[in-house]
């Protein structure tokens, strides 16, 4: 296996965590390159379930090194809670196994407050933010007033930056939102202990990646969310606050684009979305309820119920084009079991035109009409399938139809949440 980039091809929640966990067995370094704790990975290992928000899922494998790149925004309290929870379960989470770039920006208490106040005040349709402070932290990064993990080597520097931030933020809190102002020393006290713990994990992530490649070791890059939540290429404004596409890996991890290798696109066998925004294939009927129930479609971070619908190929074509996907990993195929008929959206209609890709202008995705083809479903329980030939003929035909439409091979099929419920297929 060469270096591998794992990207979500839909609106997140495609099952990237399980696949990263699976691929980690063949990698040496696992690098998180963007996003924050507004997304989670749920992993099932035997009888144990792990939910991770910031620490790469490679931490479950002894001897693997997990790196958090500069493109991530990190909540120190959440990170430390995650460390402690993993340590309590007997996992080694020492600094030699988890490194954080000093350039990684820190989510502060005023970021979270601002996030929540904005969403509460928003008129009309809400964005659906998780309220974790992700967007405001990225804003401060772009405005060059952010606090970075490396700053916690100096308490005085952190305090100076808090003073600068609150001079503006408190004016917003009190004058615009009608909320209470935040106290500089109270904010400092809230973050100082966890911030100091981060310092032990500081390391030159860029150097570690470069050295690993020189030594012939393999690197696995993982992000959060999905392609259509990308700040530039997603369904704006119902998007996250960072670039989720493969092109951001080099910037967010601190490495040359030439090191990225294979791009694996994770595709859920149907489509889900959390929060607001257009969703052409969304179902509001018993089949949608079936997908939600059988798929356990609740957000790992928020617990919010996910909206469910049929597989949307125009979205996937756009993801393949944007990311350079060379292999597809199809997840949650087992959730489709029990359906007599399965629909696949193969295109859109908009103002009398047929479209193979989503419209690029803001708001137009909400106006498209999906064009469906119907394919036979299957009744068999496929959760125990371990090889391609174990799948029902209709399930194999469904996969082959996707390959034909997308012109990308499906090389891994997931039929359940456990590591062992995976079929590897090379064509």
C-alpha positions in Angstrom: 0.0 0.0 0.0 1.3 3.5 -0.9 0.4 6.6 1.1 -3.4 6.9 1.1 -5.8 9.8 1.5 -9.3 8.9 2.9 -12.0 11.4 2.0 -15.8 11.3 2.5 -17.7 11.8 -0.8 -21.1 12.8 0.5 -22.1 15.0 3.5 -20.0 13.2 6.0 -20.9 10.2 8.2 -19.9 7.8 5.4 -18.1 5.4 7.8 -14.6 6.8 7.4 -13.6 5.9 10.9 -14.0 2.2 10.3 -12.1 2.3 7.0 -9.2 4.4 8.5 -9.1 1.8 11.3 -8.9 -1.0 8.8 -6.3 0.7 6.6 -4.2 1.6 9.7 -3.0 -2.0 9.9 -1.0 -1.3 6.7 0.2 2.2 7.6 2.8 3.5 10.0 1.6 7.1 10.5 -2.0 8.4 10.6 -2.4 12.1 10.0 -5.6 14.2 10.6 -5.4 17.2 8.4 -8.6 19.4 8.9 -11.7 19.9 10.9 -12.4 19.8 14.6 -14.5 18.0 17.1 -17.7 18.8 15.2 -17.5 15.3 13.7 -16.9 11.9 15.2 -15.8 8.4 14.2 -17.6 5.4 15.7 -15.5 2.2 15.7 -16.6 -1.2 16.7 -13.8 -3.6 17.7 -15.2 -6.9 19.0 -17.4 -6.1 21.9 -16.0 -2.6 22.4 -17.2 0.6 20.8 -15.0 3.7 20.5 -16.2 7.2 19.5 -13.3 9.5 18.6 -13.6 13.2 17.7 -10.0 14.5 17.4 -7.5 11.7 17.9 -7.1 9.6 14.7 -8.6 6.1 15.0 -5.1 4.6 14.4 -4.6 5.0 18.1 -6.4 1.7 18.6 -3.5 -0.1 16.9 -0.3 -0.6 19.0 2.8 0.9 17.6 1.1 3.3 15.2 1.9 7.1 15.4 -1.0 9.6 15.2 -0.4 13.1 14.1 -2.7 16.1 14.3 -1.8 18.6 11.5 -1.9 22.4 11.4 -5.2 22.4 9.4 -7.1 21.1 12.4 -8.8 23.3 15.0 -8.5 21.7 18.4 -10.5 22.0 21.6 -8.0 21.4 24.4 -10.7 20.2 26.9 -12.2 17.7 24.4 -8.8 16.5 23.4 -7.8 15.9 27.0 -11.1 14.1 27.8 -10.5 11.9 24.8 -6.9 11.1 26.0 -8.1 10.2 29.5 -11.0 8.0 28.2 -8.6 6.0 26.0 -6.1 5.7 28.7 -8.8 4.4 31.1 -9.4 1.6 28.5 -5.8 0.6 28.6 -4.5 2.3 25.4 -1.1 4.0 25.2 -1.8 7.7 24.5 1.6 9.1 25.4 3.4 11.9 23.5 5.4 9.4 21.5 2.2 8.1 19.9 0.2 11.3 19.5 1.8 14.5 18.2 0.2 17.8 17.6 1.6 20.5 15.3 2.5 23.7 17.2 0.7 25.5 14.3 -2.7 23.9 15.1 -5.2 26.5 16.2 -7.1 26.2 19.5 -10.8 26.5 20.0 -11.4 28.9 22.8 -14.5 29.4 25.1 -15.4 32.6 23.3 -15.4 30.7 19.9 -18.1 28.3 21.3 -20.2 31.1 22.7 -20.1 33.1 19.5 -21.0 30.0 17.5 -24.1 29.4 19.6 -25.2 33.0 19.8 -25.0 33.4 16.0 -27.1 30.3 15.3 -29.7 31.4 17.9 -30.0 34.8 16.3 -30.0 33.6 12.7 -33.3 34.3 10.9 -34.8 32.0 8.4 -33.1 28.5 7.9 -30.3 27.8 10.3 -27.0 26.5 9.1 -27.1 23.6 11.6 -23.8 24.2 13.2 -22.8 22.0 16.1 -22.0 25.0 18.3 -18.5 23.6 18.9 -16.8 26.9 17.9 -15.2 25.5 14.7 -16.2 28.4 12.4 -15.2 31.2 14.8 -11.8 29.5 15.4 -11.1 29.3 11.7 -12.2 33.0 11.4 -9.6 34.0 13.9 -7.0 32.0 12.1 -7.8 33.8 8.9 -7.8 37.1 10.7 -4.4 36.3 12.1 -5.5 36.7 15.7 -5.8 33.0 16.6 -4.2 31.1 19.5 -2.1 28.1 18.4 -1.1 25.1 20.5 2.5 26.1 20.5 1.5 29.4 22.2 0.8 27.5 25.4 4.5 27.3 26.1 4.0 30.9 27.3 1.1 31.7 29.6 1.9 35.4 29.1 1.5 35.1 25.3 -1.8 33.2 25.7 -3.1 35.9 28.0 -2.1 38.7 25.7 -3.9 37.0 22.8 -7.1 36.5 24.9 -7.0 40.2 25.8 -6.8 41.1 22.1 -9.6 38.7 21.2 -12.0 39.7 23.9 -11.7 43.4 23.1 -13.6 42.7 19.9 -15.6 39.6 21.0 -17.0 41.3 24.1 -18.3 44.2 22.1 -20.2 41.7 20.0 -21.5 39.7 22.9 -22.9 42.7 24.8 -23.8 45.2 22.1 -25.1 42.9 19.4 -26.2 39.7 21.0 -27.2 41.1 24.4 -25.1 38.5 26.2 -22.7 38.9 29.1 -19.1 39.8 28.4 -16.3 37.2 29.1 -13.6 37.8 31.7 -10.0 37.5 30.5 -8.7 35.7 33.6 -11.7 33.4 33.7 -11.1 32.3 30.1 -7.4 31.8 30.8 -8.1 29.7 33.8 -10.6 27.6 31.9 -8.1 26.6 29.2 -4.7 26.7 30.9 -4.6 23.3 32.5 -5.7 21.4 29.3 -3.6 23.7 27.2 -0.5 22.9 29.2 -1.1 19.2 28.7 -1.1 19.8 24.9 2.5 21.1 25.1 3.8 17.6 26.0 2.4 16.4 22.6 3.9 19.1 20.5 6.0 17.9 17.5 7.0 18.9 14.0 4.4 17.0 12.1 5.7 18.1 8.7 9.2 16.8 9.6 7.8 13.5 10.8 5.8 12.9 7.6 8.8 13.7 5.4 11.1 11.4 7.5 8.6 8.6 7.3 8.5 8.7 3.6 12.3 8.8 3.3 12.4 5.7 5.5 9.9 3.9 3.3 7.1 4.0 5.9 3.5 4.5 4.8 1.3 7.4 5.7 -2.5 7.5 6.0 -4.2 10.9 5.8 -7.7 11.3 7.2 -10.1 14.2 7.4 -13.5 15.0 8.9 -16.9 15.6 7.3 -17.4 15.0 3.5 -16.7 16.6 0.2 -20.1 18.4 0.0 -19.5 20.1 3.3 -16.3 21.7 1.9 -16.2 25.5 2.5 -15.6 26.2 -1.2 -17.1 23.2 -3.1 -19.9 22.1 -0.8 -23.5 23.2 -0.7 -22.7 26.7 0.5 -23.7 28.2 2.9 -24.7 24.8 4.5 -21.1 23.7 4.8 -18.3 23.4 7.4 -15.5 25.9 7.8 -12.6 24.2 6.2 -11.6 22.5 3.0 -12.5 18.8 3.2 -11.2 17.8 -0.2 -8.0 15.9 -0.9 -6.4 19.0 -2.3 -6.2 20.4 1.3 -4.3 17.4 2.7 -0.9 18.9 1.8 -1.7 22.3 3.3 -3.4 20.9 6.4 -0.8 18.2 7.1 2.3 20.2 6.1 3.7 18.0 3.3 4.3 18.0 -0.5 1.3 17.1 -2.7 3.6 14.6 -4.3 3.5 12.4 -1.2 -0.3 11.9 -1.1 -0.6 8.7 -3.2 -3.9 6.9 -3.6 -7.2 8.8 -2.9 -9.9 6.5 -1.5 -13.4 7.8 -1.6 -15.8 6.5 1.1 -19.3 6.1 -0.2 -22.3 5.1 1.9 -24.6 2.8 0.0 -27.3 5.4 0.5 -27.1 9.1 1.4 -27.5 10.9 4.7 -27.2 14.5 5.9 -27.2 16.1 9.3 -28.5 19.6 9.8 -29.9 22.0 7.2 -29.3 22.3 3.5 -30.5 20.9 0.2 -30.8 17.1 -0.2 -32.3 16.1 -3.6 -32.9 12.4 -2.8 -34.1 12.7 0.8 -36.9 10.3 1.7 -39.9 11.2 3.9 -41.5 7.8 3.9 -41.2 4.4 5.5 -38.1 3.6 3.4 -36.4 6.6 4.8 -37.4 5.5 8.3 -36.0 2.0 7.5 -32.6 3.5 6.4 -32.5 5.7 9.5 -33.4 2.8 11.9 -31.3 0.0 10.3 -28.4 2.3 9.8 -28.4 3.7 13.3 -28.3 7.1 11.7 -27.6 9.4 14.7 -24.6 11.8 14.7 -21.6 10.5 16.7 -20.9 14.0 18.0 -24.3 15.6 18.4 -26.7 12.6 18.6 -28.9 14.4 16.0 -31.0 12.2 13.7 -29.6 12.0 10.2 -31.8 12.7 7.2 -31.8 9.7 4.8 -32.3 9.2 1.1 -31.3 7.2 -2.0 -27.8 7.2 -3.4 -27.0 10.3 -5.4 -24.6 9.7 -8.3 -24.3 13.4 -9.4 -22.9 14.2 -6.0 -20.5 11.3 -6.2 -19.3 12.3 -9.7 -18.5 15.7 -8.4 -16.6 14.2 -5.5 -14.6 12.0 -7.7 -13.8 14.9 -10.0 -12.7 17.2 -7.1 -10.7 14.6 -5.2 -9.2 12.5 -7.9 -10.7 9.4 -6.3 -9.1 6.3 -7.7 -10.9 3.7 -5.5 -14.3 3.6 -3.8 -15.0 2.0 -0.4 -18.7 1.2 -0.2 -20.1 1.2 3.4 -23.3 0.2 5.0 -24.4 -2.0 2.2 -26.1 -4.3 4.8 -28.6 -1.5 5.6 -30.2 -1.9 2.2 -31.1 -5.5 2.9 -34.8 -6.1 3.1 -35.8 -3.6 0.4 -37.6 -5.1 -2.6 -36.6 -2.2 -4.8 -33.7 0.2 -4.6 -33.6 3.5 -6.4 -30.4 5.2 -7.7 -30.3 8.9 -8.6 -28.3 8.9 -11.9 -28.9 12.5 -12.8 -30.8 15.7 -12.2 -33.3 17.8 -14.2 -33.2 21.6 -13.8 -35.3 23.9 -16.0 -35.7 21.3 -18.7 -32.0 20.4 -18.8 -30.5 17.1 -17.8 -27.4 17.3 -15.5 -24.9 14.7 -14.6 -23.2 16.9 -12.0 -24.7 19.3 -9.4 -25.3 22.9 -10.4 -22.5 25.2 -9.3 -24.6 28.3 -8.3 -25.7 28.7 -4.7 -29.2 27.5 -4.0 -29.8 25.6 -7.3 -29.3 22.1 -5.8 -32.5 22.7 -3.9 -34.3 23.2 -7.2 -33.2 20.0 -9.1 -35.4 17.0 -9.7 -33.6 13.7 -9.3 -33.7 11.2 -12.2 -33.9 7.7 -10.8 -33.4 4.2 -12.1 -34.8 1.3 -10.2 -32.8 -1.9 -9.5 -33.8 -5.1 -7.6 -33.2 -5.3 -3.9 -32.5 -8.3 -1.8 -33.9 -9.9 1.3 -30.9 -11.8 2.5 -29.0 -10.7 5.6 -25.5 -10.0 4.3 -23.8 -9.0 7.6 -22.0 -12.3 7.7 -20.6 -12.1 4.1 -16.9 -12.3 4.0 -16.3 -12.7 0.2 -17.7 -11.2 -3.0 -19.4 -14.5 -3.9 -21.2 -14.5 -0.5 -23.2 -11.4 -1.6 -26.6 -11.9 -3.2 -26.7 -11.4 -7.0 -28.8 -8.3 -6.6 -26.2 -6.8 -4.2 -23.4 -7.5 -6.6 -25.4 -6.0 -9.4 -25.9 -2.9 -7.4 -22.2 -2.4 -6.8 -21.4 -3.1 -10.5 -24.0 -0.5 -11.5 -22.2 2.1 -9.4 -18.8 1.2 -10.9 -20.3 1.5 -14.4 -21.9 4.9 -13.7 -18.9 6.3 -11.8 -16.0 4.6 -13.8 -14.2 4.0 -10.5 -13.7 0.5 -9.0 -15.3 -0.5 -5.7 -12.3 -2.2 -3.9 -13.7 -2.6 -0.4 -17.3 -3.3 0.7 -18.4 -2.9 4.3 -21.4 -5.0 5.5 -21.4 -4.0 9.2 -19.7 -1.9 11.8 -17.1 -4.4 13.0 -13.6 -4.7 11.5 -14.3 -8.2 10.4 -17.5 -7.3 8.4 -15.5 -6.2 5.4 -15.0 -7.6 1.9 -11.9 -6.7 0.1 -12.1 -6.8 -3.7 -9.5 -5.9 -6.2 -10.5 -5.7 -9.9 
